[in-house]
């Protein structure tokens, strides 16, 4: 199983790629039944930046560490780029039920660390796939929103 912190992944996937890994790694693997390689994940990431699906270096300072950089701007286009035949249904509150056949990505927030982290969750709202294995934000945080795909 791959995680966003794996050294074979692009540096910015390592730092900011939790939502990306939920879609392009885990959901992709579950839908297409083939585990994406590191090379494929890096290619999807870089192509998504070139196509404006993921925001790049907006202020042209040589990194993607500033506000609004390395953000997924169009989930539907990212799904298509990754070859995933699903529709992004939107963002919902934490009480939103997750139905059979839906994939859900939960946004967790840890008030102690002030970090936000995205993980794939099941209908019980528990982790199915955590891009940072056993992340502190998931363990100590609370579910803020749910993104659904079907």
Buried (B, 14 or more C-beta within 10 A) or exposed (E): EBBBBBEEBBEBBBBBBBBBBBBBBBBBBBBEEEEBEBEBBBBBBBBBBEEEBBBBBEEEEEEBEEEEBBEBEBBEBBBEBBBBEBEBBEBBEEEBEBEEEBBBBBBBBBEEEEBBBBBBBEEEBEBBBBBBEEBBBBEBBEBEBBBBBE
